[in-house]
């Protein structure tokens, strides 16, 4: 007798023995409260291939290796006039394809993937959605959202949120959560997080090939384990402008992130916002053996400095209800889940809070100012109480590159002031001679007056900090000679020669200046 027969028998047993309350516990999609934007939404799903990694299709029971398969789901502002409106069942087709069950009959999809088949779930799969299949993209550039699904989940798991954001003018890309070498996971480990991080990096590269993508505004949203993997991804990619966590595992499984070589708190330079699930009842904690010791802790958020960082409570959503599939297809847990209408309205408010957060992150990127009071009031009005936050003050980074960026912004005449600010952040901060020398020469040998002046200021700053550097005095003397400052050129060439008597360039230039 085939294993498939036993599987179907187990499914039938489940349906017969399940409590009747579960048959109608899912939320009806028709009662959705989402306030979609004015833009039509297009959806496309295409298989991409990452030839830098290998992959094995485990459902084929083969040891044959191939390039890594990366199915990409895309929601985008569209022209919908001639396009076909999608049904929720079309997203379930994406699910079965990503699970390597392409030939599975549609009638089996719900039961096959552990979603109980009942009147509500069957009806949900027939509803029309906001998206139009393969609609023509609307011209323009739109901010990009890279969505990281939960542990071993489909790219389409949160299609309602993705459609909602696209209708408000975002280009949303998602990729399934898969193990390092196949669809099978390796547990909630650093290895699994690293695989999802690399998939997100591929997705970012894919976004760069899309005409609609505004790569100056890129954000990542992660649900559950995806809300862990997108942290080192953001740290490793400085073009990411904000991170949103939907009850992300970064709160509960920090070691899986810190074990990755890309994890570095000093490189987390963008806003971070976490929406946490409702409090788990004591009965569920005891019966399910849940370790709730980390519920009120958040080591990652508390460690962030110099960026806005928040944790908000979603008081009516349990963990699974942060995703569309969890709301529409998973059976309800009567020990803790709210009634279906309340779940739907709370999910709609969550989507609204996410949109507010993206807008705040866009403003922060453009202005460098985080209006904490205005933002917190907006999120409070979506019924998400504030649990914790950082001060949100934007501080300069303590790296040499960021130092020069800050100097360019403030003006080279204020190098000392910027330097003192960096010392307040890190008393051990230093600027090596080499970058000072190179930048000073690059600027000072320009044909523009303001840049030539800046070059002198950089090398003046340099010799103050390295007074015994013959090379820096020689460079400063060269700029002074180039700019007609004869007396200063003579002074610094002589200083360089005194520090390094073998400096033939200083001797030659002093002869030309009549001072040797």
TAMOJO-V283025 format. One record per pair of residues at least 12 apart in sequence whose ideal C-beta (glycine too) atoms are under 8 Angstrom apart, sorted by sequence separation. I is the first residue (numbers start at 0). J is the second residue. D is the distance in Angstrom with one decimal. If there is no record, write none. Layout:
BEGIN
I:J:D, I:J:D
END
This chain:
BEGIN
53:65:7.0, 54:66:6.4, 56:68:7.9, 109:121:7.3, 161:173:6.5, 179:191:6.9, 230:242:6.6, 279:291:6.2, 405:417:5.0, 418:430:7.6, 442:454:3.5, 443:455:6.0, 475:487:7.9, 476:488:4.8, 479:491:6.5, 480:492:7.9, 493:505:7.5, 53:66:6.9, 54:67:4.0, 92:105:7.4, 95:108:5.6, 178:191:6.1, 219:232:6.5, 229:242:6.0, 297:310:5.8, 375:388:7.9, 441:454:7.2, 458:471:6.4, 462:475:5.9, 476:489:7.7, 492:505:4.5, 496:509:7.3, 52:66:7.2, 53:67:6.6, 54:68:5.5, 91:105:7.8, 94:108:7.2, 98:112:6.9, 146:160:7.9, 179:193:7.2, 203:217:7.0, 219:233:6.0, 440:454:6.7, 443:457:7.6, 461:475:7.5, 476:490:7.6, 52:67:4.1, 109:124:7.1, 146:161:6.3, 179:194:4.2, 229:244:7.8, 279:294:7.2, 317:332:6.9, 359:374:4.7, 402:417:6.7, 405:420:7.6, 439:454:5.0, 442:457:6.3, 443:458:6.9, 476:491:3.6, 50:66:4.7, 51:67:7.8, 92:108:7.8, 95:111:7.5, 108:124:7.9, 157:173:7.7, 178:194:6.1, 278:294:7.4, 320:336:7.5, 326:342:5.9, 402:418:7.3, 405:421:7.6, 438:454:7.9, 439:455:7.8, 458:474:5.8, 459:475:7.0, 475:491:4.8, 476:492:4.2, 492:508:5.4, 493:509:6.9, 49:66:6.4, 50:67:8.0, 88:105:7.1, 91:108:5.0, 95:112:7.4, 144:161:7.9, 177:194:6.7, 230:247:8.0, 326:343:6.8, 371:388:7.8, 458:475:4.0, 492:509:5.1, 48:66:4.7, 49:67:4.3, 91:109:7.6, 94:112:6.4, 155:173:7.2, 177:195:7.7, 226:244:3.8, 229:247:7.7, 317:335:5.8, 356:374:7.8, 359:377:7.8, 439:457:3.8, 440:458:7.9, 473:491:7.3, 476:494:7.8, 48:67:6.9, 154:173:4.0, 176:195:5.6, 226:245:5.9, 230:249:5.3, 317:336:5.6, 355:374:7.1, 402:421:5.8, 438:457:5.6, 439:458:3.9, 472:491:4.6, 473:492:6.9, 476:495:6.4, 48:68:6.4, 49:69:5.6, 88:108:7.9, 144:164:5.9, 154:174:5.4, 199:219:6.8, 219:239:5.8, 226:246:6.8, 227:247:5.7, 317:337:8.0, 326:346:5.9, 371:391:5.3, 455:475:7.3, 458:478:6.2, 472:492:7.5, 488:508:7.4, 489:509:6.7, 492:512:7.4, 47:68:7.9, 48:69:6.7, 72:93:6.4, 154:175:4.7, 177:198:7.2, 217:238:5.6, 218:239:7.0, 221:242:7.6, 226:247:1.8, 227:248:4.0, 316:337:7.8, 493:514:7.3, 46:68:6.2, 47:69:4.4, 153:175:5.4, 176:198:7.9, 217:239:5.5, 218:240:5.8, 219:241:7.6, 221:243:7.4, 223:245:7.3, 225:247:7.1, 226:248:5.9, 227:249:4.6, 315:337:4.8, 320:342:5.4, 355:377:4.5, 356:378:7.4, 369:391:4.8, 395:417:7.6, 435:457:6.2, 436:458:7.4, 439:461:6.2, 472:494:4.5, 473:495:4.2, 492:514:7.6, 46:69:7.3, 47:70:7.4, 70:93:7.4, 152:175:6.8, 217:240:5.7, 218:241:4.5, 219:242:5.5, 220:243:4.4, 221:244:5.9, 222:245:4.2, 223:246:6.3, 224:247:7.8, 226:249:5.8, 250:273:6.4, 355:378:6.2, 435:458:7.2, 455:478:5.7, 472:495:3.9, 489:512:5.5, 46:70:5.3, 47:71:5.3, 152:176:5.1, 174:198:5.1, 214:238:6.5, 216:240:6.1, 218:242:7.4, 219:243:7.2, 220:244:7.9, 221:245:6.8, 222:246:7.0, 223:247:6.5, 224:248:4.8, 249:273:7.5, 273:297:7.4, 369:393:6.9, 397:421:5.8, 454:478:5.5, 455:479:7.2, 488:512:6.4, 45:70:7.4, 46:71:7.7, 144:169:5.1, 146:171:6.0, 148:173:6.5, 151:176:5.6, 174:199:7.2, 218:243:6.9, 220:245:6.6, 222:247:7.1, 223:248:5.8, 227:252:6.1, 231:256:5.9, 250:275:7.0, 320:345:7.6, 321:346:7.8, 352:377:7.8, 368:393:7.7, 395:420:6.4, 435:460:7.1, 436:461:6.6, 469:494:8.0, 470:495:7.5, 489:514:4.6, 44:70:6.5, 45:71:5.6, 70:96:6.8, 142:168:7.4, 143:169:7.3, 144:170:7.1, 146:172:6.9, 147:173:7.8, 148:174:7.8, 150:176:6.1, 151:177:7.3, 221:247:5.3, 230:256:5.4, 235:261:4.1, 247:273:6.2, 315:341:5.4, 316:342:6.8, 320:346:6.3, 352:378:5.3, 355:381:7.1, 367:393:5.5, 395:421:6.3, 402:428:7.9, 435:461:4.0, 469:495:4.5, 472:498:6.8, 44:71:7.1, 70:97:5.2, 141:168:5.6, 142:169:5.6, 143:170:5.1, 144:171:4.6, 145:172:5.6, 146:173:4.0, 147:174:7.9, 148:175:6.3, 149:176:6.5, 151:178:7.7, 174:201:7.5, 234:261:5.5, 242:269:6.2, 244:271:7.2, 246:273:7.8, 273:300:6.5, 315:342:6.6, 397:424:5.1, 451:478:7.5, 455:482:7.1, 469:496:7.8, 485:512:6.2, 44:72:5.2, 45:73:7.7, 130:158:7.5, 141:169:5.9, 142:170:7.1, 143:171:7.9, 144:172:7.2, 145:173:7.7, 148:176:4.6, 174:202:5.1, 224:252:7.9, 227:255:6.1, 228:256:7.9, 231:259:4.7, 234:262:6.3, 241:269:5.1, 242:270:7.2, 243:271:8.0, 244:272:7.0, 246:274:6.5, 321:349:7.0, 397:425:4.2, 402:430:6.3, 480:508:6.4, 43:72:7.7, 44:73:7.4, 141:170:4.5, 143:172:6.9, 147:176:7.2, 173:202:7.8, 195:224:7.3, 199:228:6.8, 227:256:5.4, 232:261:7.7, 234:263:5.7, 237:266:7.8, 240:269:5.6, 241:270:4.8, 242:271:4.9, 243:272:5.3, 244:273:4.1, 245:274:5.7, 246:275:5.8, 271:300:6.7, 315:344:7.9, 316:345:5.4, 352:381:4.3, 395:424:7.1, 432:461:6.7, 435:464:7.9, 462:491:7.6, 469:498:3.9, 473:502:6.4, 476:505:7.2, 42:72:7.2, 43:73:4.9, 128:158:6.9, 172:202:5.3, 195:225:6.6, 199:229:6.2, 231:261:4.2, 239:269:6.1, 241:271:7.7, 242:272:7.5, 243:273:7.9, 244:274:6.9, 246:276:4.6, 315:345:3.8, 316:346:6.7, 351:381:5.0, 363:393:7.7, 394:424:6.1, 435:465:7.9, 451:481:7.9, 468:498:7.4, 469:499:3.7, 42:73:6.9, 128:159:8.0, 151:182:7.3, 231:262:4.9, 235:266:7.5, 237:268:7.5, 241:272:7.7, 243:274:7.7, 314:345:7.7, 352:383:5.3, 397:428:5.3, 399:430:5.7, 403:434:7.3, 411:442:7.7, 451:482:5.6, 467:498:6.1, 473:504:6.4, 477:508:7.6, 41:73:7.9, 42:74:5.5, 43:75:7.9, 130:162:5.3, 151:183:8.0, 192:224:7.3, 196:228:4.9, 200:232:6.5, 230:262:7.3, 234:266:4.3, 271:303:6.3, 313:345:6.7, 349:381:7.4, 399:431:7.1, 473:505:5.9, 476:508:7.0, 480:512:7.1, 41:74:7.2, 42:75:7.9, 91:124:6.1, 129:162:4.3, 151:184:4.8, 172:205:6.8, 191:224:7.4, 195:228:3.7, 196:229:7.6, 199:232:4.5, 203:236:6.4, 234:267:5.6, 316:349:6.7, 348:381:4.3, 432:465:5.4, 469:502:6.1, 40:74:5.8, 41:75:5.0, 128:162:6.3, 129:163:7.6, 150:184:6.4, 172:206:5.8, 233:267:6.9, 348:382:5.3, 349:383:7.5, 430:464:7.3, 436:470:6.5, 440:474:5.7, 443:477:8.0, 444:478:7.2, 40:75:7.2, 41:76:7.4, 130:165:7.8, 192:227:5.7, 193:228:7.8, 196:231:5.3, 200:235:7.4, 203:238:7.4, 271:306:6.7, 272:307:7.9, 275:310:5.9, 277:312:7.1, 348:383:7.2, 399:434:5.7, 403:438:6.6, 436:471:6.0, 439:474:6.2, 443:478:3.8, 40:76:7.2, 41:77:3.1, 87:123:5.8, 88:124:4.1, 170:206:7.4, 192:228:4.5, 196:232:4.6, 200:236:6.8, 203:239:7.9, 233:269:6.3, 267:303:6.0, 270:306:5.7, 271:307:7.6, 272:308:7.4, 273:309:6.9, 274:310:8.0, 275:311:6.9, 277:313:6.3, 278:314:7.9, 313:349:5.9, 432:468:5.8, 435:471:7.2, 439:475:7.4, 39:76:7.2, 40:77:6.0, 41:78:7.9, 87:124:5.2, 88:125:6.4, 129:166:6.2, 150:187:6.7, 187:224:6.2, 191:228:7.9, 230:267:7.4, 268:305:7.3, 269:306:6.2, 270:307:4.4, 271:308:4.5, 272:309:4.8, 273:310:4.7, 274:311:5.3, 275:312:5.5, 276:313:6.1, 277:314:5.1, 345:382:7.1, 440:477:7.5, 444:481:6.4, 38:76:4.4, 39:77:4.9, 41:79:7.1, 86:124:7.1, 87:125:7.2, 90:128:7.5, 193:231:7.8, 264:302:5.5, 268:306:6.1, 270:308:6.9, 271:309:7.5, 272:310:8.0, 273:311:7.2, 274:312:7.9, 275:313:6.5, 277:315:6.2, 279:317:7.9, 432:470:7.1, 436:474:5.4, 440:478:7.2, 443:481:7.0, 38:77:7.5, 39:78:6.8, 40:79:7.6, 86:125:6.0, 87:126:5.3, 89:128:7.8, 170:209:6.9, 192:231:7.1, 196:235:7.3, 264:303:6.9, 267:306:6.7, 272:311:7.3, 274:313:5.2, 277:316:5.9, 432:471:6.2, 439:478:7.0, 443:482:7.3, 39:79:3.6, 58:98:7.4, 59:99:7.1, 86:126:6.4, 264:304:7.8, 276:316:5.8, 277:317:6.1, 41:82:6.8, 58:99:3.8, 86:127:5.7, 87:128:5.9, 150:191:7.8, 170:211:5.1, 276:317:5.6, 311:352:7.2, 411:452:7.7, 57:99:7.2, 58:100:6.6, 85:127:7.2, 86:128:6.6, 170:212:5.7, 251:293:5.3, 276:318:4.8, 411:453:3.9, 414:456:6.4, 418:460:7.7, 42:85:6.0, 56:99:5.5, 84:127:5.0, 85:128:5.0, 89:132:6.9, 170:213:7.8, 250:293:6.8, 256:299:7.5, 414:457:7.1, 84:128:7.1, 276:320:8.0, 412:456:6.0, 85:130:4.7, 253:298:5.6, 276:321:7.2, 411:456:4.5, 415:460:7.0, 84:130:7.4, 85:131:6.7, 250:296:7.9, 253:299:5.5, 411:457:6.3, 414:460:4.7, 84:131:5.6, 85:132:5.2, 226:273:7.5, 250:297:5.4, 274:321:7.4, 83:131:6.3, 84:132:7.8, 147:195:6.2, 176:224:6.7, 286:334:7.6, 44:93:5.4, 82:131:3.5, 83:132:5.0, 176:225:6.2, 250:299:7.0, 283:332:7.4, 82:132:6.3, 249:299:5.2, 250:300:7.7, 82:133:6.7, 283:334:5.2, 44:96:7.9, 79:131:4.4, 82:134:3.7, 147:199:5.9, 176:228:8.0, 282:334:5.8, 283:335:5.3, 307:359:8.0, 82:135:7.3, 77:131:6.0, 81:135:7.8, 145:199:5.8, 280:334:6.3, 79:134:5.0, 98:153:7.5, 280:335:5.1, 74:130:6.5, 78:134:6.2, 97:153:5.1, 279:335:6.6, 307:363:6.9, 77:134:3.7, 78:135:4.4, 97:154:6.5, 145:202:5.4, 77:135:6.3, 78:136:7.5, 97:155:8.0, 145:203:6.3, 277:335:7.7, 28:87:6.5, 77:136:5.8, 78:137:5.6, 94:153:4.4, 76:136:7.1, 77:137:5.5, 93:153:6.2, 160:220:7.8, 250:310:7.8, 277:337:8.0, 75:136:5.5, 76:137:4.3, 93:154:6.7, 94:155:6.1, 145:206:7.2, 187:248:6.7, 75:137:7.6, 93:155:4.4, 94:156:8.0, 307:369:4.5, 76:139:7.0, 143:206:5.1, 192:255:5.1, 196:259:7.0, 191:255:7.6, 192:256:6.2, 307:371:7.1, 76:141:6.0, 90:155:4.3, 157:222:6.3, 187:252:5.5, 189:254:7.6, 196:261:7.0, 75:141:7.2, 156:222:7.3, 189:255:5.0, 193:259:5.5, 309:375:7.9, 188:255:5.8, 189:256:7.4, 192:259:6.3, 246:313:7.6, 307:374:7.9, 311:378:5.8, 315:382:7.7, 90:158:5.0, 187:255:5.8, 314:382:6.9, 143:212:5.1, 189:258:3.7, 230:299:7.3, 309:378:7.8, 314:383:7.9, 141:211:5.3, 143:213:6.6, 152:222:7.8, 189:259:5.4, 246:316:7.9, 313:383:6.0, 314:384:7.0, 87:158:7.7, 140:211:6.4, 141:212:7.2, 142:213:5.4, 143:214:6.9, 152:223:7.8, 312:383:6.3, 139:211:6.7, 140:212:7.1, 141:213:5.8, 145:217:7.0, 147:219:6.5, 246:318:5.4, 311:383:4.0, 312:384:4.9, 140:213:4.0, 143:216:6.7, 145:218:7.3, 146:219:7.6, 147:220:7.1, 149:222:4.8, 150:223:5.9, 152:225:7.7, 311:384:6.7, 312:385:8.0, 136:210:7.2, 137:211:7.7, 142:216:3.6, 143:217:4.6, 144:218:5.2, 145:219:4.6, 146:220:5.2, 147:221:3.8, 148:222:6.3, 149:223:3.4, 150:224:4.0, 311:385:5.9, 312:386:5.4, 136:211:5.4, 142:217:7.2, 143:218:7.1, 144:219:7.2, 145:220:7.5, 146:221:7.5, 147:222:7.2, 148:223:8.0, 149:224:5.6, 150:225:8.0, 246:321:5.3, 274:349:6.4, 310:385:7.7, 311:386:6.3, 142:218:6.9, 144:220:5.9, 146:222:7.9, 149:225:5.6, 245:321:4.3, 309:385:6.8, 310:386:4.4, 148:225:5.1, 245:322:7.7, 310:387:4.7, 97:175:4.6, 147:225:3.1, 274:352:6.8, 309:387:7.4, 310:388:7.3, 146:225:7.4, 147:226:7.0, 274:353:7.8, 309:388:4.7, 308:388:6.4, 309:389:7.9, 147:228:5.6, 307:388:7.5, 308:389:4.3, 72:154:4.0, 147:229:4.6, 307:389:6.7, 71:154:7.0, 72:155:5.5, 99:182:6.3, 306:389:7.0, 308:391:7.3, 70:154:6.1, 74:158:7.7, 98:182:6.8, 145:229:7.5, 272:356:5.0, 307:391:3.7, 97:182:7.6, 147:232:7.7, 304:389:7.1, 306:391:7.2, 270:356:8.0, 301:387:7.4, 303:389:5.5, 74:161:4.4, 300:387:6.5, 305:392:6.5, 306:393:7.0, 42:130:3.9, 74:162:5.8, 301:389:8.0, 305:393:6.4, 40:129:5.0, 41:130:6.7, 42:131:6.9, 43:132:7.5, 72:161:7.5, 76:165:6.1, 270:359:7.3, 300:389:7.3, 305:394:3.5, 40:130:4.6, 41:131:5.5, 42:132:6.0, 43:133:5.3, 74:164:7.2, 75:165:5.7, 76:166:7.8, 270:360:5.2, 297:387:6.4, 304:394:7.0, 305:395:8.0, 40:131:6.7, 41:132:7.8, 42:133:7.5, 74:165:4.0, 269:360:7.4, 305:396:7.8, 25:117:7.6, 27:119:6.0, 39:131:6.4, 41:133:7.0, 42:134:7.6, 76:168:6.0, 22:115:7.3, 26:119:7.8, 41:134:3.5, 270:363:6.0, 21:115:6.3, 23:117:6.7, 25:119:4.6, 28:122:8.0, 35:129:5.7, 40:134:7.8, 41:135:7.3, 76:170:7.4, 145:239:8.0, 22:117:4.3, 23:118:6.8, 24:119:7.8, 25:120:5.6, 27:122:7.0, 28:123:4.8, 39:134:6.7, 41:136:6.2, 75:170:5.0, 223:318:6.9, 14:110:7.9, 21:117:7.8, 22:118:7.1, 23:119:5.6, 27:123:6.9, 74:170:7.6, 75:171:7.3, 22:119:7.6, 29:126:6.5, 73:170:7.4, 74:171:4.3, 17:115:6.7, 25:123:6.9, 28:126:4.6, 39:137:7.5, 73:171:7.1, 150:248:7.9, 223:321:7.4, 38:137:6.8, 73:172:5.5, 222:321:5.4, 270:369:7.1, 10:110:4.6, 72:172:7.2, 73:173:7.9, 222:322:5.6, 14:115:6.8, 71:172:6.3, 72:173:4.6, 13:115:7.3, 14:116:7.0, 71:173:7.4, 72:174:7.5, 7:110:7.9, 71:174:5.7, 70:174:6.9, 245:349:7.7, 69:174:5.8, 70:175:6.0, 245:353:7.9, 274:383:6.5, 44:154:7.7, 243:353:6.1, 44:155:7.9, 275:386:6.7, 243:356:5.8, 243:357:7.5, 241:356:7.5, 241:357:7.1, 241:360:3.4, 305:424:7.9, 42:162:7.7, 240:360:5.9, 240:361:7.6, 40:162:5.1, 241:363:7.6, 240:363:8.0, 241:364:7.6, 41:165:7.6, 57:181:4.6, 58:182:7.6, 240:364:4.7, 40:165:4.5, 55:180:5.9, 56:181:7.2, 57:182:6.1, 33:159:6.5, 40:166:5.2, 54:180:6.4, 55:181:4.8, 56:182:8.0, 57:183:5.5, 35:162:7.2, 36:163:7.6, 38:165:7.0, 39:166:7.6, 53:180:6.5, 54:181:6.4, 31:159:7.0, 35:163:5.9, 38:166:5.1, 268:396:6.2, 37:166:7.2, 38:167:7.1, 69:198:6.3, 33:163:5.3, 36:166:3.8, 38:168:6.0, 35:166:4.3, 36:167:3.7, 71:202:6.7, 265:396:7.2, 35:167:7.7, 36:168:6.6, 69:201:5.9, 265:397:7.2, 69:202:7.7, 220:353:6.9, 265:398:8.0, 71:205:6.1, 76:211:7.2, 73:209:7.9, 75:211:5.8, 218:357:5.9, 218:360:6.1, 52:197:7.4, 216:361:5.9, 49:197:8.0, 216:364:6.6, 49:198:7.9, 215:364:7.9, 49:201:5.3, 47:201:7.3, 47:205:6.3, 160:322:8.0, 160:323:6.8, 157:321:7.7, 159:323:4.1, 157:322:4.6, 158:323:5.2, 156:322:4.8, 157:323:5.2, 156:323:6.6, 157:324:7.7, 159:326:7.8, 156:324:4.9, 155:324:7.9, 156:325:7.9, 152:322:7.5, 153:324:7.5, 152:324:7.9, 149:322:6.6, 148:322:7.8, 164:350:7.8, 159:346:7.4, 163:350:4.8, 167:354:5.8, 169:357:7.1, 160:349:8.0, 164:353:7.3, 160:350:5.4, 164:354:6.8, 159:350:7.4, 163:354:7.4, 160:353:6.9, 164:357:7.5, 123:327:4.7, 123:328:6.9, 120:327:7.1, 120:328:5.3, 114:324:7.6, 115:328:7.8, 144:357:7.3, 114:328:3.9, 114:329:6.7, 115:330:5.5, 142:357:7.2, 109:328:6.9, 142:361:6.5, 94:324:7.9, 87:327:7.1, 28:327:5.8, 26:326:5.0, 25:326:7.4, 26:327:6.2, 25:327:5.8, 25:328:6.1, 25:329:7.1, 25:330:7.2, 24:330:5.5, 25:331:6.9, 24:331:3.3, 21:330:4.3, 24:333:7.5, 30:339:7.4, 21:331:6.7, 30:340:6.0, 20:331:7.5, 32:343:5.8, 24:336:7.6, 27:339:6.9, 31:343:5.7, 32:344:4.9, 17:330:7.4, 20:333:6.1, 26:339:4.0, 30:343:5.3, 33:346:7.9, 34:347:7.1, 25:339:6.8, 26:340:7.4, 32:346:8.0, 33:347:4.8, 24:339:7.1, 32:347:3.9, 26:342:5.5, 31:347:6.9, 26:343:4.9, 33:350:5.9, 34:351:6.9
END
